[in-house]
């Protein structure tokens, strides 16, 4: 019984930390996506016209916009002559990856907590 409670407490702590990391990374993903869209409108307006002038990297329905799928995912941001666009693109991609991994850890922890209960 004591070992189960120690494991339960550890998994619970990992779950809480993963939820916090997931929330912060999602916020960064959204914020840097909007920042990237604003910078691109200022500096590379023709590219934004081709992408359909998205306001950020995802829609209200949590689907990727063309800014993510056609610009960031393909690595076009690395070829930009503007360092703010390159950095924002890298941070946006990193934040999305961290969000996905943290969400996976949350799911594993939640299933483990339910199995131990």
Z-matrix of the N, CA and C atoms (Angstrom, degrees):
N
C 1 1.444
C 2 1.526 1 110.94
N 3 1.349 2 117.73 1 -40.19
C 4 1.454 3 121.19 2 -179.89
C 5 1.515 4 112.60 3 -65.76
N 6 1.332 5 116.32 4 -38.22
C 7 1.469 6 120.23 5 179.67
C 8 1.522 7 110.28 6 -67.12
N 9 1.326 8 117.52 7 -40.21
C 10 1.463 9 120.85 8 178.51
C 11 1.520 10 111.26 9 -61.62
N 12 1.325 11 116.68 10 -39.13
C 13 1.464 12 119.91 11 -179.44
C 14 1.530 13 111.22 12 -70.25
N 15 1.337 14 117.66 13 -35.78
C 16 1.462 15 120.24 14 176.64
C 17 1.523 16 110.60 15 -66.40
N 18 1.321 17 116.71 16 -43.08
C 19 1.468 18 121.15 17 178.06
C 20 1.524 19 109.45 18 -65.43
N 21 1.319 20 116.18 19 -42.96
C 22 1.461 21 121.28 20 179.31
C 23 1.532 22 110.41 21 -60.09
N 24 1.333 23 116.80 22 -45.30
C 25 1.464 24 120.88 23 178.82
C 26 1.518 25 112.34 24 -63.92
N 27 1.330 26 116.60 25 -40.10
C 28 1.467 27 120.64 26 178.46
C 29 1.524 28 110.86 27 -64.52
N 30 1.331 29 116.18 28 -47.57
C 31 1.470 30 120.07 29 -179.99
C 32 1.526 31 110.32 30 -63.86
N 33 1.307 32 116.87 31 -37.80
C 34 1.462 33 121.11 32 178.20
C 35 1.528 34 110.54 33 -62.91
N 36 1.327 35 116.88 34 -42.31
C 37 1.465 36 121.08 35 178.50
C 38 1.523 37 110.96 36 -65.01
N 39 1.332 38 116.89 37 -44.44
C 40 1.465 39 120.77 38 178.17
C 41 1.524 40 109.78 39 -61.64
N 42 1.321 41 117.12 40 -40.38
C 43 1.463 42 121.75 41 178.92
C 44 1.531 43 111.04 42 -61.00
N 45 1.324 44 116.70 43 -46.51
C 46 1.468 45 120.68 44 -179.34
C 47 1.525 46 110.92 45 -62.77
N 48 1.328 47 116.84 46 -43.62
C 49 1.466 48 120.48 47 178.93
C 50 1.535 49 110.34 48 -64.60
N 51 1.323 50 117.07 49 -41.59
C 52 1.464 51 120.42 50 179.59
C 53 1.526 52 111.57 51 -64.82
N 54 1.323 53 117.67 52 -36.62
C 55 1.470 54 121.07 53 177.74
C 56 1.533 55 110.04 54 -65.36
N 57 1.315 56 116.37 55 -42.48
C 58 1.471 57 120.09 56 178.61
C 59 1.525 58 110.67 57 -63.76
N 60 1.328 59 116.74 58 -46.73
C 61 1.472 60 120.75 59 179.07
C 62 1.522 61 110.17 60 -61.69
N 63 1.314 62 116.84 61 -41.54
C 64 1.460 63 121.30 62 179.00
C 65 1.523 64 111.16 63 -61.86
N 66 1.321 65 117.31 64 -44.44
C 67 1.462 66 120.99 65 179.43
C 68 1.520 67 112.75 66 -64.70
N 69 1.322 68 116.31 67 -43.55
C 70 1.469 69 120.41 68 179.19
C 71 1.529 70 110.35 69 -64.71
N 72 1.322 71 117.05 70 -43.24
C 73 1.464 72 119.26 71 -179.00
C 74 1.526 73 111.38 72 -67.59
N 75 1.322 74 117.75 73 -35.45
C 76 1.464 75 119.92 74 176.36
C 77 1.524 76 110.49 75 -64.96
N 78 1.334 77 117.03 76 -42.72
C 79 1.459 78 120.65 77 176.97
C 80 1.532 79 110.72 78 -60.70
N 81 1.342 80 116.88 79 -45.01
C 82 1.472 81 120.20 80 178.60
C 83 1.524 82 111.57 81 -62.99
N 84 1.319 83 116.56 82 -39.35
C 85 1.469 84 121.25 83 178.35
C 86 1.526 85 110.52 84 -60.29
N 87 1.326 86 115.82 85 -46.78
C 88 1.460 87 119.60 86 179.17
C 89 1.523 88 112.09 87 -66.73
N 90 1.337 89 116.56 88 -45.89
C 91 1.461 90 120.85 89 -176.20
C 92 1.525 91 111.67 90 -65.50
N 93 1.321 92 116.83 91 -46.92
C 94 1.459 93 118.61 92 -179.19
C 95 1.520 94 111.83 93 -71.85
N 96 1.324 95 117.90 94 -26.30
C 97 1.460 96 120.42 95 174.15
C 98 1.516 97 111.83 96 -65.35
N 99 1.322 98 116.81 97 -43.29
C 100 1.470 99 120.65 98 177.37
C 101 1.527 100 110.10 99 -67.79
N 102 1.339 101 117.10 100 -41.43
C 103 1.461 102 121.37 101 177.77
C 104 1.527 103 110.64 102 -61.09
N 105 1.331 104 116.39 103 -43.09
C 106 1.464 105 120.78 104 178.65
C 107 1.524 106 110.97 105 -62.36
N 108 1.322 107 117.03 106 -43.02
C 109 1.464 108 120.17 107 179.21
C 110 1.527 109 111.14 108 -62.50
N 111 1.329 110 117.17 109 -40.55
C 112 1.471 111 120.21 110 178.36
C 113 1.520 112 111.09 111 -64.78
N 114 1.331 113 117.58 112 -44.52
C 115 1.471 114 120.72 113 179.89
C 116 1.522 115 111.05 114 -64.93
N 117 1.318 116 116.24 115 -37.36
C 118 1.464 117 118.74 116 179.86
C 119 1.515 118 111.41 117 -69.49
N 120 1.331 119 117.16 118 -34.52
C 121 1.471 120 119.10 119 176.24
C 122 1.522 121 111.12 120 -63.65
N 123 1.324 122 116.37 121 -34.47
C 124 1.464 123 120.19 122 179.35
C 125 1.529 124 112.18 123 -74.55
N 126 1.314 125 117.47 124 -42.76
C 127 1.467 126 120.86 125 -169.43
C 128 1.529 127 114.47 126 -100.89
N 129 1.310 128 118.34 127 -38.67
C 130 1.468 129 120.70 128 -176.70
C 131 1.529 130 109.24 129 -128.76
N 132 1.310 131 114.52 130 69.38
C 133 1.458 132 121.03 131 -175.33
C 134 1.528 133 112.13 132 -64.62
N 135 1.334 134 118.03 133 -34.22
C 136 1.467 135 120.48 134 -179.51
C 137 1.518 136 111.34 135 -65.44
N 138 1.319 137 115.90 136 -38.83
C 139 1.466 138 119.61 137 177.75
C 140 1.519 139 110.27 138 -64.84
N 141 1.325 140 116.72 139 -41.16
C 142 1.465 141 120.07 140 178.57
C 143 1.528 142 111.13 141 -64.36
N 144 1.326 143 117.38 142 -36.28
C 145 1.462 144 120.38 143 176.61
C 146 1.524 145 110.59 144 -62.89
N 147 1.349 146 116.70 145 -41.40
C 148 1.470 147 120.59 146 177.92
C 149 1.526 148 111.78 147 -63.70
N 150 1.338 149 116.15 148 -34.98
C 151 1.464 150 120.78 149 -178.57
C 152 1.522 151 112.88 150 -81.15
N 153 1.325 152 117.23 151 -8.05
C 154 1.466 153 120.53 152 178.65
C 155 1.520 154 113.80 153 91.51
N 156 1.327 155 117.38 154 19.70
C 157 1.470 156 123.51 155 178.85
C 158 1.527 157 114.43 156 51.79
N 159 1.320 158 117.88 157 56.01
C 160 1.474 159 118.43 158 177.31
C 161 1.522 160 110.75 159 -69.86
N 162 1.333 161 116.96 160 151.88
C 163 1.461 162 121.79 161 179.92
C 164 1.520 163 112.35 162 -85.04
N 165 1.304 164 117.41 163 -13.94
C 166 1.455 165 122.54 164 -179.11
C 167 1.509 166 109.83 165 -171.68
N 168 1.327 167 115.83 166 -158.65
C 169 1.454 168 119.67 167 -175.55
C 170 1.523 169 113.77 168 -95.47
N 171 1.341 170 117.50 169 -9.15
C 172 1.459 171 118.51 170 176.25
C 173 1.504 172 110.92 171 -148.54
N 174 1.328 173 114.58 172 162.89
C 175 1.455 174 120.81 173 -178.77
C 176 1.526 175 109.60 174 -93.28
N 177 1.307 176 115.71 175 177.49
C 178 1.462 177 120.64 176 177.49
C 179 1.527 178 110.32 177 -61.26
N 180 1.322 179 116.68 178 -29.73
C 181 1.463 180 121.48 179 -179.45
C 182 1.529 181 112.16 180 -84.57
N 183 1.337 182 117.27 181 13.55
C 184 1.464 183 124.06 182 178.44
C 185 1.533 184 112.44 183 63.31
N 186 1.296 185 117.59 184 28.69
C 187 1.461 186 121.16 185 174.30
C 188 1.517 187 108.45 186 -99.66
N 189 1.324 188 116.43 187 147.00
C 190 1.457 189 121.06 188 179.19
C 191 1.524 190 110.79 189 -67.46
N 192 1.317 191 115.55 190 143.31
C 193 1.463 192 120.31 191 173.76
C 194 1.518 193 108.19 192 -93.41
N 195 1.316 194 115.35 193 176.63
C 196 1.468 195 120.21 194 178.77
C 197 1.526 196 111.22 195 -65.24
N 198 1.335 197 117.09 196 -23.71
C 199 1.467 198 119.65 197 177.71
C 200 1.526 199 110.07 198 -62.19
N 201 1.324 200 117.06 199 -38.20
C 202 1.465 201 119.08 200 177.78
C 203 1.520 202 110.90 201 -81.95
N 204 1.329 203 117.11 202 -52.20
C 205 1.471 204 120.51 203 -173.38
C 206 1.518 205 113.64 204 -66.51
N 207 1.322 206 117.54 205 -43.46
C 208 1.462 207 120.46 206 -173.77
C 209 1.526 208 114.02 207 -97.22
N 210 1.319 209 117.76 208 -15.77
C 211 1.465 210 119.38 209 -177.08
C 212 1.529 211 111.63 210 -112.61
N 213 1.333 212 117.43 211 -56.46
C 214 1.462 213 120.11 212 -176.12
C 215 1.528 214 112.40 213 -76.66
N 216 1.313 215 116.53 214 -45.39
C 217 1.465 216 120.75 215 -175.77
C 218 1.528 217 111.53 216 -62.84
N 219 1.309 218 117.02 217 -33.15
C 220 1.464 219 121.13 218 -178.89
C 221 1.527 220 112.39 219 -85.17
N 222 1.335 221 117.48 220 -7.43
C 223 1.458 222 121.01 221 177.54
C 224 1.514 223 114.95 222 85.53
N 225 1.322 224 117.81 223 13.59
C 226 1.470 225 120.65 224 -179.59
C 227 1.526 226 111.85 225 -64.57
N 228 1.321 227 117.74 226 -26.33
C 229 1.467 228 120.29 227 -179.11
C 230 1.530 229 111.26 228 -64.75
N 231 1.325 230 118.07 229 -25.67
C 232 1.470 231 121.52 230 -179.62
C 233 1.525 232 111.97 231 -70.10
N 234 1.325 233 116.35 232 -22.00
C 235 1.458 234 121.27 233 -178.97
C 236 1.524 235 112.93 234 -91.34
N 237 1.315 236 117.30 235 -1.16
C 238 1.460 237 121.23 236 -177.58
C 239 1.525 238 110.35 237 -69.18
N 240 1.320 239 115.25 238 144.66
C 241 1.467 240 119.83 239 177.85
C 242 1.523 241 111.95 240 -83.22
N 243 1.330 242 117.17 241 -6.30
C 244 1.450 243 121.38 242 -178.79
C 245 1.532 244 109.96 243 -102.08
N 246 1.337 245 117.21 244 120.68
C 247 1.470 246 119.91 245 -176.69
C 248 1.527 247 113.66 246 -64.10
N 249 1.328 248 117.98 247 -29.91
C 250 1.470 249 120.22 248 178.94
C 251 1.525 250 111.18 249 -65.39
N 252 1.319 251 116.42 250 -36.78
C 253 1.455 252 120.22 251 178.76
C 254 1.521 253 110.04 252 -69.98
N 255 1.331 254 117.22 253 -41.91
C 256 1.472 255 120.35 254 178.22
C 257 1.524 256 111.08 255 -62.14
N 258 1.331 257 116.95 256 -48.28
C 259 1.472 258 120.73 257 -178.67
C 260 1.527 259 111.79 258 -65.60
N 261 1.308 260 117.07 259 -44.64
C 262 1.467 261 120.41 260 179.46
C 263 1.520 262 110.91 261 -61.98
N 264 1.313 263 116.26 262 -38.95
C 265 1.459 264 120.55 263 177.85
C 266 1.522 265 111.84 264 -63.45
N 267 1.330 266 116.30 265 -44.93
C 268 1.466 267 120.35 266 179.53
C 269 1.534 268 111.19 267 -64.46
N 270 1.331 269 116.77 268 -43.31
C 271 1.466 270 120.10 269 -179.96
C 272 1.525 271 110.43 270 -65.54
N 273 1.317 272 117.20 271 -38.59
C 274 1.459 273 120.91 272 179.29
C 275 1.525 274 111.09 273 -63.14
N 276 1.318 275 116.53 274 -45.37
C 277 1.466 276 120.35 275 179.12
C 278 1.526 277 110.48 276 -65.82
N 279 1.322 278 117.48 277 -42.74
C 280 1.461 279 121.29 278 178.52
C 281 1.527 280 111.13 279 -61.98
N 282 1.325 281 116.94 280 -43.22
C 283 1.464 282 120.91 281 179.99
C 284 1.527 283 110.88 282 -63.26
N 285 1.328 284 116.72 283 -38.77
C 286 1.467 285 118.84 284 178.82
C 287 1.525 286 110.53 285 -66.70
N 288 1.324 287 117.41 286 -41.93
C 289 1.463 288 120.18 287 178.96
C 290 1.523 289 111.49 288 -64.33
N 291 1.328 290 117.11 289 -42.95
C 292 1.467 291 120.81 290 178.16
C 293 1.523 292 109.86 291 -62.61
N 294 1.323 293 117.21 292 -41.15
C 295 1.462 294 120.85 293 178.07
C 296 1.521 295 111.43 294 -59.45
N 297 1.331 296 116.26 295 -44.29
C 298 1.465 297 119.49 296 -178.99
C 299 1.525 298 111.52 297 -65.50
N 300 1.328 299 117.62 298 -44.03
C 301 1.460 300 119.98 299 -179.99
C 302 1.524 301 111.82 300 -68.06
N 303 1.328 302 117.17 301 -39.28
C 304 1.463 303 120.19 302 178.46
C 305 1.531 304 110.42 303 -66.56
N 306 1.308 305 116.94 304 -37.00
C 307 1.467 306 120.27 305 177.38
C 308 1.524 307 110.78 306 -66.58
N 309 1.316 308 117.23 307 -37.72
C 310 1.460 309 120.99 308 176.49
C 311 1.531 310 110.84 309 -63.62
N 312 1.330 311 116.34 310 -42.63
C 313 1.466 312 120.46 311 176.99
C 314 1.532 313 110.22 312 -63.04
N 315 1.329 314 117.42 313 -40.41
C 316 1.470 315 121.21 314 176.86
C 317 1.521 316 111.02 315 -59.70
N 318 1.323 317 116.22 316 -43.67
C 319 1.456 318 119.79 317 -179.20
C 320 1.531 319 111.09 318 -64.42
N 321 1.324 320 116.94 319 -44.34
C 322 1.464 321 120.62 320 179.27
C 323 1.527 322 110.49 321 -63.44
N 324 1.307 323 116.96 322 -43.35
C 325 1.472 324 120.68 323 178.36
C 326 1.522 325 111.50 324 -63.44
N 327 1.326 326 116.58 325 -42.34
C 328 1.459 327 120.05 326 -179.50
C 329 1.524 328 111.13 327 -63.83
N 330 1.304 329 116.95 328 -42.61
C 331 1.470 330 120.34 329 177.75
C 332 1.534 331 109.82 330 -64.77
N 333 1.339 332 116.57 331 -40.45
C 334 1.462 333 119.68 332 178.21
C 335 1.529 334 111.72 333 -64.88
N 336 1.335 335 116.67 334 -40.85
C 337 1.461 336 119.98 335 178.12
C 338 1.530 337 111.49 336 -63.97
N 339 1.318 338 115.77 337 -39.34
C 340 1.470 339 119.25 338 178.18
C 341 1.523 340 110.50 339 -68.15
N 342 1.320 341 117.79 340 -36.38
C 343 1.470 342 120.94 341 179.43
C 344 1.515 343 111.11 342 -68.92
N 345 1.336 344 117.67 343 -34.48
C 346 1.464 345 121.30 344 -179.75
C 347 1.525 346 112.74 345 -78.40
N 348 1.287 347 117.16 346 -22.33
C 349 1.469 348 121.23 347 -177.01
C 350 1.457 349 108.33 348 -72.66
